[in-house]
């Protein structure tokens, strides 16, 4: 059953926001206007979906009447086929509406910080970090998001031991959150003379960007180190001490930033990362508690679980959480992630709905 009272309440909210959006004075606060516009679009999507359901119900009644009242048997058979199609369509759109009405995680609208680190596999793992960095960069470009490097540690062959960056745009964390976990790659390294397939692994962490009001940090709990930024091969990128390392003593979380030439800017970025890590720590605890009370498929607090395998020889990608496999490795590495992310979003929402 679709909660009519809920729909009517959303209609009222929609009308209020429509009036606010049309008021040009809202433009003065761009952040508030963006928030209002995002919510307006969400409501519009919900109400349009509900309207589609009501329209299909009317068509079903008309088709049902034709089945029982039409004399021509060929027309009756056509009506029965139409009725079955409409029923299937109604079921699909109703499920879509339920997903849209599911409680939204307030963190989904936040920007995100992504950290990619090489694990087992040595240089192969580092090269795969570079490949995933490019994949997310292309995905970011397709989404119209802004990407800013925070820190990186290059190898001599074009790979990264680790790289972290921020993403800014619409619903970034809600889209990227399912990329957290261990990504495994199976391929033949360039240095492998016998053509043997090697397996390497890297870890991806997706953190919601936290505001100061989300996380309170006591300055006395911080140990701050300043040093020179370095690039590949160990050469000094800067001749001044501008890179910043901050250690949060209660949790022993360490964050660094060296992308900016200004020590002040690097410290500000490092504090953003620290707040995000502390918020993510709290989210992980909550998800772990939920996962311990029921079998969790997607929304798990275990960030060390293997979530996806990229098999180069077979051009195969498998997401182990939802058993989804495709054979479009080159497309995915070029930023075509929507098929996987959309499927993961649906699975996650179904979990929360208990379906």
N, C-alpha and C positions, 0 to 999 in steps of 0.2 A: 504493500500500500504506500502511495505517495502522500506524505504529510501536507494536506491542503493548508493548514494553518501556517506551516513553515513557508510554503510558497507565497501566501498572501503577505506574510511579514517581509519576505524578500522583495516583493513587488513594491511595498511601501518604501523600503530602503533604496531601491532602484530609482524611484521617482524623486526622492530627496537628493540623491547623488547626481541625478541628471540636471536638476536645477542648480546645484553647486558648481558643476562643471561648466554650465553655460554662463555662470557669473565670472567675468574676466578677472575679478579681484582675487580669485583663487590662484591666478597665475603668479602672484607675488611670492608665494611660498612654493617653490618648485618641488621640494621634497614631499610636501603635503599633497600638492596637486597630482604628483605621480602616484602616490598611494591611493588617492581617491579614484583616479582613472583606472588603476589596476583592479580595484574592487568593483567599479562600475562594469568593466569588461567581464569580470567573473559572474556578476549577477545577470548580465545580458545573456551570457552563454547558458546559464541555468534556466532562465525564463524562456529562451528560445527552444531549449531542449524540452521543457515542459509543454510548450505550445505544440511542438511536433507530436508529442504523445497524445495530446487531446485531439489533434487533427487525425491521427491514425485511428483513434477510437471511433471517431465519427465515420471514417471510411469503413471500418470493420462492421459497424451497424448497417450501413448501406449495402455492403457486400453480402452480409448475412440475410438481409431482406430479399436480395436478388436470388439467393440460393433457394429460399423457401417459396418464393412467389413467381419466379420465372418459369415459363412453360417450356421454352426451347432448351433441350438437354445439353446442347453444345455450349450455350450461354451459362448454364448451371455449372458445367465442368470448369469453364473458364473462371467463374466466380469463386469456385472452391479453391482453385490454384491461387487466385489473387488473395483470398482469405488467409491461406497458409503463409504466403509471403508477408502479408501485413502483420500476422501474429509474430513471425520471426523478427520482423523489423521492430515491432513494439517491445519485444523482450530485450532486444539489443539496446534500444534507446532508453528503456527504463533502467537497465543496469548502468548505463552511462550517467543517467540523472542521479542514481544512488551514489555513484562515485563522486559526482560533483557536489553532492550534499554531505558527503563524509566530512567529519571534522578535519580542518586544515591545521597542519603544524605551523605555528607562527614563525618558526625558523625558516620555512621554505622560501619566504620572500627575501631573505637576507642574501647579501653577496657571499662569496665563498673564498677560502684560501685552500689551495691544492698543494700537497707535498708528495713528490714522487721519489722513491729511494730504491737503489739497486740492492738486491738481496743475493741469493745464491746464483752463481754463474759467472762471477768475475766480470771481465770486459764485455761479455755478451749481455749480461744484465744491464750494464751501464749504457750500452748501445740501445737496448730496449727502452730504457728510461727516456732517451732522446726521441725514440719513435713515438712513445706515448705522449711526450711533451708536444711533439708536432701534431699528433692526433687531436689533442685537446685544444691546441691553438687553432687548428682548422675548424673544429666544432664551434669554438668561441666566435670565429669570424662569421660562420654561417648563421649564428644566433644574433649577431650584432652586439656582442658583449665586448667589454674592455678588459684586456689582460695586462697586468703589471708584474714584472719579475721582482721577487723579494730577495732571494739568494740562490746561489748555485755552486756546485763543485764539479768542475769539468775533469774529464780524463784526456789523455793525449791523443785519442783516436776518434774524437767526435762524440763521445758518450758523456753521461753525467752520473756521478756517484749519487747525487741528489740534486733536486731543483724544486723550488717552491715559488708560487706566484698567486696573485689575487685575481679574481674574476668579478667584474661589476656589470650588472644588468638586471633584467627582469627574471625573477624566480630562479636565480642561479643555484642556490643551495638545494632547493626542491628538485632541480633537474640533475645536479651532479652528485647528490648524496649517495646514490647507489654505486658509485665508482670506488667507494672505499673498500679496501681489502687487498688480497694478494692476486696479482695478475701473472699468469704463467705463460711463457713463450717456448715453443718447440720449433727449432729450425737448425739448418746446417751453418755453422759459423764460417766466415770467409777463410779463416786460418785452418779449417779442418780438411786435411788432404784426402781422407778416406770417405768423405761424404756422410759421416755419421751425424745423426740428429742429436743435438744437445738440448737439454731442458734447463731453462733459467727462470728466475722469479724476481719480481719487484713488488714493492708495496705502494699503494696509493692511499693517502689520507685526505678526506674532504672535510673542512672545518667551516662552520657557519661564522661569518664575520660578526664579531660581538661588539656592541656599543659599550660605553663606560657604564651605562645604567644596567646592562645585563650582568656585568662582572665587576665586583669591587676588588681592587688590588691595593694592598698595603705596601708602600714604598720600602718599608723596613724589611719586607720579605724578599727583596730583590738584590741580586749581586750583578753589577754591570761591569763588563769588560770592554775596553776599546782597543782596536787593533787595525792594522792596515789590510785593506781588501786585496784579495789575490785572485788570479785567474788561472787558466790552464798552464801547467808546467811550473807553477809556483811564482811566476813573475809578479811584481807589484803592479797593480792597476792604478792605485793611488799612491802618492808619495806622502800623504798625511794620514793620521789615524782617524778614519771615518767609519769603519765597520764596527758594528755593535753586537755584543753577545749578552743576553740577559738570562740569568738563572733564577727561577722561582723556587726559593728554598723549601717551602712546605711540600711541594710536589716534585721537586727536582726536575721540572720541565725547563729545557734550555731552548732558546730561540735566538736566531742570528739574522742580521740584515746587512748587506754590503752593496746593494744596488745603487743607492744614492751616493753622491759625492759629499753630501752634508751629513755630519754626525748627528745633528738634530733630527733630520728627516729619517735617517736610518733607525734612530731610537724610537721615533714615533711609529714607524712601520713595525719594528720589533714588538712594541707594546700591543699593536693591533693583533699580531700573530699570537702573542701570549694570551690576550683576552679570549681569542678564538679557541685556543687549545684548552683553556680552563672551562669554557662553555661546552666544548665538545666532550670533555671529561665527564661533565655532569650529564650530558645527553646519553653518553655511552653507559653510564651507570643506570639510568632510567630504562634504556633499551635492554640491558642485561637482565634487569628485574622482570621486565615483560617476557623476555625470551625464556626465563627460568620457569615461568608459570604456564607457558604453552609452547608448543613447537613453532618456532618462528622461521619462515622461509626467507624473507628479504630483510625485514627490519630488525636485524640482530645487533647486539652490542659487541659481538666478536669481530674485531677489525683485523684479526690475523688469519681469517678463514680464506681459503682459495676460492675466488669467485668466478674467474674466467680463464680460459685457455685459448691462446692464439697459435694455431698450427699452420706454419708457413707452407710446408710441402703440399698439404691438402687444401690450402686457402680456407681453412675452417676456423670459426670462432664459436666457442661454446660457453654459455653462461650457466654455471653449475647450480645456481640458486633456483632457476626456473626451467632448467633443462631446455634452453633455447639454443639451437645450432643453426648457423648460416654459413654459406661458402662465398662470402664477399669480403675477404680479408683486406684487399687493397682499398676497397671503398670505405671500410670502417676506419682503417688507418689514415684515410684522407678526411676524416671528420664525420662520416655518416653513422652516427651513433643513435639516431632517433628510434630505430626499430627496437634496439635493446632497452633503451631508457624508457620508452613508452610502455613496453611489456612489463618492466620492473615496477613502474608507477602503478599499473593496474593491479599487479600481484600484491603490492604493498597496501593499496587501498582495500583490496578484498580481504586482506588479513585484518585490517582495522575494523572492517564491517562484519568480520566473522563469517564470511561466505567462502 
